[in-house]
Amino acid sequence: VRRSLGRAGQEIVRLSDANGEVEELRSLAQDELGKVADAANSVAAQVASDFIGPMIDEIREAYKTGVRRTGLLTGYSDLDDMLLGLWPGQFIILAARPSQGKSTLGLNIAENVVDDGVPTVFFSYEMSREELILKSLGRSGMIDTRLLASGKLTPEQAKRLPNAIKEVKGRDTLFIQDDPSLSLAALTSEAMRLKVQEKIGLIIVDYVQLIPSPTAENRQVEVSIISRQLKVMAKKLEVPIIALCQMSRAIEGSGRRPVLSDLRESGSLEQDADVVIFLYDESNYDPDVEADGTTEVIVKKNRKGPNETVKLAYNKRWSRFKSLPKGAKSADSQ
């Protein structure tokens, strides 16, 4: 470990004199220190009985108290029942075609987790922080985000805006990084910093195919590398990572529901993920199907439980997903 530390120090000194973007050099330096940490933490495989005790103690406590063991709760009860929440080390894919609400649902989950007291970071390669804040205000105040962006609010919406601002400002442990040129190495470095300094418990990346990675010979290989690194990062930092993902065009006009092979540009996403979730609204693809204000949340891979489908009410104008009342099959468009 001492030798590794010495080598890392020499490499960091060399990097300080090298040409290149400061953020990229800082990320490389962080990687060098990460290698030292890996060397220090490297241990032989353990006998299962050596570490099963704490887990069994948690299970016994849950049985005794009647309080179920879960990971972080998404805030959507039917989905949480299926997934048992989001667990440390999990790599979760949330996929949809464009404009189907994946960014909105990712942000809504981030807000719900933060409201439960867990710091969260949202890496946005698609939307600016201003666009994300508009979505948050729209959701909190039940305000049409287009009217909000233009400033042309109705009197009633204007009355609701101060409380929405107060609610959004209160989420002071929701971190947003919206640099579209942020490399995978820089993303990893920033996630490590936030884990140490801010104790983040959830990472959301929007979205995988936009992460720049100029090292591989084609985009499919690049996405495979990104997918694997995100899975490794989830395990190392011991936090769940939700990676938003584009689906291929295969379902458009096909009259079929999404399947795992619809994940765009890489089968590695399907392999690496612990959970794969698709958003699907049949009315967007079939003109004979009338929109009912809901979106199907289809779990196609779930290592901790069943693959099932739940419905959420989706108000696109307010940028808000909401659980349906028990037994309800549709939602009004309010």
Backbone torsions as a table, in degrees:
resi	resn	phi	psi	omega
1	VAL	NA	-41.2	178.4
2	ARG	-62.2	-42.1	178.9
3	ARG	-63.9	-40.8	177.9
4	SER	-61.6	-39.8	179.5
5	LEU	-64.3	-40.8	178.5
6	GLY	-63.6	-44.6	178.4
7	ARG	-63.0	-40.4	179.5
8	ALA	-63.0	-41.8	178.5
9	GLY	-60.1	-43.4	178.9
10	GLN	-63.3	-41.0	-178.4
11	GLU	-68.2	-37.7	179.3
12	ILE	-67.0	-38.8	175.2
13	VAL	-60.5	-42.4	179.2
14	ARG	-63.5	-41.8	-179.5
15	LEU	-63.3	-33.1	-178.0
16	SER	-65.1	-22.5	178.8
17	ASP	-100.3	0.5	-174.3
18	ALA	-85.1	158.5	173.5
19	ASN	-80.5	152.2	177.7
20	GLY	139.2	170.0	178.4
21	GLU	-67.3	138.7	-176.2
22	VAL	-59.2	-42.0	-178.4
23	GLU	-63.4	-39.3	179.2
24	GLU	-66.7	-41.3	178.9
25	LEU	-65.5	-39.6	178.1
26	ARG	-63.8	-38.2	178.3
27	SER	-65.1	-41.5	177.8
28	LEU	-63.7	-39.2	177.3
29	ALA	-63.2	-40.7	177.9
30	GLN	-62.2	-38.0	177.6
31	ASP	-61.7	-40.3	179.4
32	GLU	-61.5	-43.5	177.9
33	LEU	-67.6	-32.4	176.4
34	GLY	-62.5	-36.5	177.8
35	LYS	-63.5	-36.6	177.6
36	VAL	-64.9	-43.7	178.7
37	ALA	-61.4	-39.7	178.6
38	ASP	-62.1	-40.9	179.7
39	ALA	-65.1	-38.6	-178.6
40	ALA	-70.7	-33.3	-174.9
41	ASN	-94.3	-3.6	-177.6
42	SER	-64.9	123.6	-179.4
43	VAL	-135.3	161.4	177.3
44	ALA	-73.8	162.7	176.9
45	ALA	-59.5	146.6	-177.8
46	GLN	-105.2	152.6	172.3
47	VAL	-71.7	136.8	-174.5
48	ALA	-55.5	-39.4	-175.8
49	SER	-66.3	-15.7	-179.5
50	ASP	-73.8	-26.2	-176.4
51	PHE	-124.5	9.4	-179.8
52	ILE	-78.6	-23.3	-174.8
53	GLY	-53.7	-55.2	-178.1
54	PRO	-58.9	-37.6	179.8
55	MET	-65.0	-43.5	179.6
56	ILE	-64.6	-36.1	177.7
57	ASP	-61.9	-40.4	178.4
58	GLU	-64.9	-41.3	179.9
59	ILE	-64.4	-42.4	179.0
60	ARG	-63.2	-41.4	-179.9
61	GLU	-64.2	-40.2	178.0
62	ALA	-63.5	-40.5	179.2
63	TYR	-65.0	-41.5	-176.1
64	LYS	-69.4	-41.3	-175.8
65	THR	-89.5	-18.3	-175.7
66	GLY	79.4	5.5	178.7
67	VAL	-94.4	116.5	-173.2
68	ARG	-67.3	141.1	171.6
69	ARG	-73.3	125.3	176.7
70	THR	-142.6	165.2	169.3
71	GLY	-85.5	-156.0	175.8
72	LEU	-64.7	136.3	-179.2
73	LEU	-88.2	134.3	-179.3
74	THR	-74.1	-18.4	-174.8
75	GLY	94.8	0.1	178.5
76	TYR	-117.5	104.3	-165.8
77	SER	-58.5	-43.5	-178.8
78	ASP	-64.7	-39.5	178.4
79	LEU	-68.6	-40.7	178.6
80	ASP	-65.0	-35.9	176.9
81	ASP	-62.1	-37.9	-178.0
82	MET	-74.4	-42.9	-174.4
83	LEU	-90.9	-14.6	-168.7
84	LEU	58.8	34.8	-179.7
85	GLY	81.2	-173.8	-180.0
86	LEU	-105.6	124.5	-170.4
87	TRP	-104.7	150.3	176.0
88	PRO	-53.3	134.6	178.9
89	GLY	86.9	-7.9	-179.7
90	GLN	-75.9	143.4	173.4
91	PHE	-114.2	112.8	-172.7
92	ILE	-113.9	127.1	176.0
93	ILE	-99.0	128.3	173.5
94	LEU	-117.8	109.9	-169.4
95	ALA	-120.9	148.5	176.1
96	ALA	-167.4	164.4	169.6
97	ARG	-72.7	164.4	-179.0
98	PRO	-57.3	145.9	175.1
99	SER	65.0	26.2	177.7
100	GLN	-102.6	-1.6	173.1
101	GLY	105.9	10.8	-176.6
102	LYS	-66.3	-39.5	177.4
103	SER	-65.4	-40.0	179.5
104	THR	-63.4	-46.5	-179.6
105	LEU	-65.3	-40.8	177.2
106	GLY	-58.8	-44.0	179.6
107	LEU	-68.6	-40.7	177.7
108	ASN	-59.8	-42.5	178.1
109	ILE	-63.2	-43.6	177.9
110	ALA	-56.8	-45.0	-179.6
111	GLU	-64.7	-41.7	179.5
112	ASN	-63.2	-41.2	-179.7
113	VAL	-66.7	-42.9	177.7
114	VAL	-63.2	-40.7	178.2
115	ASP	-62.4	-23.1	175.4
116	ASP	-87.3	5.5	174.0
117	GLY	93.4	15.2	-178.0
118	VAL	-111.6	114.3	178.0
119	PRO	-58.3	142.2	-173.4
120	THR	-141.4	146.5	174.4
121	VAL	-119.5	137.7	179.6
122	PHE	-117.0	109.7	175.7
123	PHE	-90.3	114.4	-176.5
124	SER	-112.8	113.3	176.0
125	TYR	-94.5	-9.8	-174.8
126	GLU	-107.1	-48.8	-175.6
127	MET	-104.9	150.4	175.0
128	SER	-79.0	163.9	178.7
129	ARG	-63.0	-31.0	177.8
130	GLU	-64.1	-42.0	178.3
131	GLU	-64.3	-39.2	179.4
132	LEU	-66.9	-40.2	178.7
133	ILE	-65.2	-38.5	175.8
134	LEU	-59.6	-41.6	177.6
135	LYS	-61.7	-43.4	179.9
136	SER	-63.0	-43.4	178.8
137	LEU	-65.3	-40.5	178.3
138	GLY	-60.5	-44.7	-179.9
139	ARG	-65.3	-47.2	-176.0
140	SER	-67.3	-36.9	-175.8
141	GLY	-100.7	2.2	-175.3
142	MET	52.0	53.8	-175.5
143	ILE	-122.1	136.2	176.0
144	ASP	-61.7	119.3	-174.5
145	THR	-65.9	-26.7	177.0
146	ARG	-68.4	-42.0	176.5
147	LEU	-66.6	-37.6	178.7
148	LEU	-62.5	-43.8	-179.8
149	ALA	-64.1	-33.8	-178.2
150	SER	-86.3	-16.3	-177.3
151	GLY	82.4	2.7	-178.3
152	LYS	-94.5	72.6	-177.7
153	LEU	-89.2	152.5	169.9
154	THR	-73.1	158.8	178.2
155	PRO	-54.9	-39.5	-179.6
156	GLU	-67.8	-39.8	177.3
157	GLN	-64.4	-39.1	178.7
158	ALA	-61.9	-34.1	177.0
159	LYS	-67.4	-34.7	-177.5
160	ARG	-80.1	-19.2	-173.7
161	LEU	-60.4	-44.0	-179.2
162	PRO	-57.5	-41.7	178.2
163	ASN	-66.8	-35.9	177.3
164	ALA	-64.2	-43.1	178.3
165	ILE	-60.9	-44.0	179.8
166	LYS	-60.8	-42.1	-179.4
167	GLU	-65.5	-44.3	-178.8
168	VAL	-67.6	-41.2	178.0
169	LYS	-63.7	-28.8	-179.8
170	GLY	-69.1	-15.1	179.6
171	ARG	-87.9	67.3	-175.0
172	ASP	-84.7	8.6	172.7
173	THR	-117.6	19.7	170.8
174	LEU	-100.7	112.6	-176.8
175	PHE	-102.0	137.7	179.9
176	ILE	-122.7	128.2	173.7
177	GLN	-120.4	114.4	-172.7
178	ASP	-118.1	24.0	178.2
179	ASP	-74.9	112.3	-176.6
180	PRO	-71.9	-11.7	179.5
181	SER	-99.3	5.6	-177.5
182	LEU	-61.9	120.9	-179.1
183	SER	-75.2	166.6	177.4
184	LEU	-62.2	-39.2	178.5
185	ALA	-64.2	-42.2	179.7
186	ALA	-68.4	-37.6	175.5
187	LEU	-59.8	-46.1	179.8
188	THR	-61.0	-44.0	-179.9
189	SER	-61.8	-44.0	-179.7
190	GLU	-67.5	-38.0	177.5
191	ALA	-63.8	-41.0	178.0
192	MET	-63.3	-41.5	-180.0
193	ARG	-62.8	-45.6	-178.7
194	LEU	-67.2	-33.4	177.0
195	LYS	-63.1	-43.3	-178.1
196	VAL	-73.9	-47.0	-171.6
197	GLN	-86.2	-34.3	-174.0
198	GLU	-115.1	-2.3	178.5
199	LYS	57.2	42.6	-179.8
200	ILE	-60.9	145.5	-179.4
201	GLY	-116.4	-3.2	-179.8
202	LEU	-151.8	138.7	176.3
203	ILE	-122.2	131.9	175.9
204	ILE	-123.4	132.4	-178.8
205	VAL	-120.5	123.9	-176.5
206	ASP	-127.6	100.9	-3.4
207	TYR	-136.4	170.6	-167.3
208	VAL	-56.0	-46.0	-172.9
209	GLN	-69.5	-10.5	178.9
210	LEU	-95.8	-6.3	179.3
211	ILE	-69.9	121.7	-179.3
212	PRO	-71.0	133.8	178.4
213	SER	-152.3	86.3	-172.6
214	PRO	-83.5	15.6	-171.9
215	THR	-89.5	-23.0	-173.2
216	ALA	-97.6	166.8	-173.8
217	GLU	-79.4	-21.3	176.1
218	ASN	-151.4	165.5	-171.9
219	ARG	-67.0	-32.0	179.3
220	GLN	-64.0	-41.4	177.5
221	VAL	-66.8	-40.6	179.0
222	GLU	-59.1	-47.0	-179.3
223	VAL	-64.4	-34.5	176.5
224	SER	-62.9	-41.9	178.5
225	ILE	-64.6	-45.3	179.8
226	ILE	-61.1	-44.9	-179.8
227	SER	-58.9	-46.9	-178.3
228	ARG	-64.8	-41.3	-179.0
229	GLN	-65.7	-37.9	178.0
230	LEU	-65.6	-38.6	177.0
231	LYS	-64.1	-43.8	178.7
232	VAL	-62.6	-42.8	-179.4
233	MET	-62.1	-41.3	178.4
234	ALA	-58.3	-42.6	-178.6
235	LYS	-71.6	-41.3	-178.6
236	LYS	-66.4	-43.5	-177.6
237	LEU	-84.0	-10.4	-179.8
238	GLU	56.5	48.1	173.7
239	VAL	-135.2	153.8	171.9
240	PRO	-74.8	144.2	174.1
241	ILE	-120.0	123.5	172.9
242	ILE	-100.4	116.4	179.2
243	ALA	-107.7	116.7	176.7
244	LEU	-76.4	148.6	-169.5
245	CYS	-148.1	143.2	173.9
246	GLN	-81.8	141.6	171.3
247	MET	-92.1	158.1	176.4
248	SER	-72.3	171.1	179.4
249	ARG	-80.4	3.4	-170.8
250	ALA	-58.2	-32.1	-175.6
251	ILE	-81.8	-14.3	-177.2
252	GLU	-70.2	121.2	179.6
253	GLY	74.7	5.1	-176.1
254	SER	-92.4	-18.1	-178.6
255	GLY	71.7	19.0	179.2
256	ARG	-124.5	161.9	179.7
257	ARG	-86.9	159.1	-176.0
258	PRO	-66.7	147.7	175.9
259	VAL	-129.1	168.6	-174.0
260	LEU	-58.5	-32.7	-178.9
261	SER	-69.1	-8.0	178.0
262	ASP	-80.2	-6.6	175.6
263	LEU	-63.0	124.8	-168.8
264	ARG	-75.7	131.5	166.8
265	GLU	78.7	-6.1	-179.7
266	SER	-163.5	128.2	170.6
267	GLY	-75.0	-14.5	179.1
268	SER	-64.3	-32.6	177.7
269	LEU	-58.0	-45.4	179.0
270	GLU	-62.9	-41.8	-178.0
271	GLN	-69.1	-46.9	-172.9
272	ASP	-73.7	-29.0	-173.0
273	ALA	-70.2	142.0	170.5
274	ASP	-85.4	-30.2	179.4
275	VAL	-137.7	135.7	173.3
276	VAL	-124.4	125.4	-177.9
277	ILE	-124.0	133.5	174.5
278	PHE	-112.3	143.0	168.8
279	LEU	-100.8	134.5	-174.3
280	TYR	-149.6	128.6	173.9
281	ASP	-126.9	107.9	-173.8
282	GLU	-59.2	-29.5	-177.5
283	SER	-66.4	-17.9	177.0
284	ASN	-77.3	-14.7	-175.6
285	TYR	-118.0	-21.8	-177.7
286	ASP	-122.6	111.4	-177.5
287	PRO	-64.5	-16.7	179.5
288	ASP	-83.3	-8.6	-179.7
289	VAL	-98.3	125.5	-177.5
290	GLU	-84.9	133.2	177.5
291	ALA	-63.6	136.1	-179.2
292	ASP	-121.8	14.9	177.1
293	GLY	80.4	13.8	179.6
294	THR	-123.2	159.3	172.5
295	THR	-128.2	136.1	176.4
296	GLU	-80.0	133.7	174.4
297	VAL	-108.6	103.3	-170.9
298	ILE	-101.7	113.9	176.5
299	VAL	-90.3	112.0	-176.6
300	LYS	-101.7	-14.9	175.1
301	LYS	-146.1	131.9	-175.7
302	ASN	-155.1	100.5	-175.0
303	ARG	-70.7	-15.3	-178.8
304	LYS	-104.9	1.4	-176.5
305	GLY	-176.3	-158.7	-172.9
306	PRO	-79.2	160.5	170.4
307	ASN	-97.5	108.9	-176.9
308	GLU	-139.4	178.6	-179.3
309	THR	-124.3	135.5	172.7
310	VAL	-122.9	160.1	176.6
311	LYS	-112.3	139.8	173.9
312	LEU	-122.3	143.8	170.7
313	ALA	-70.9	134.4	-179.3
314	TYR	-128.4	115.1	175.3
315	ASN	-105.3	102.2	-175.1
316	LYS	-67.0	-35.7	-178.5
317	ARG	-64.8	-35.4	-180.0
318	TRP	-93.4	-2.7	-176.4
319	SER	55.2	51.0	-174.5
320	ARG	-138.6	127.3	167.2
321	PHE	-100.0	144.8	-178.2
322	LYS	-146.4	143.2	175.8
323	SER	-65.0	142.8	174.8
324	LEU	-78.9	148.8	172.6
325	PRO	-58.9	152.4	-179.9
326	LYS	-55.6	128.2	177.6
327	GLY	89.3	-14.4	-179.7
328	ALA	-75.5	143.9	-179.8
329	LYS	-114.1	-7.2	179.4
330	SER	-149.5	171.8	178.9
331	ALA	-135.7	150.7	174.1
332	ASP	-75.2	170.2	-173.3
333	SER	-88.1	12.6	-177.0
334	GLN	-59.7	NA	NA
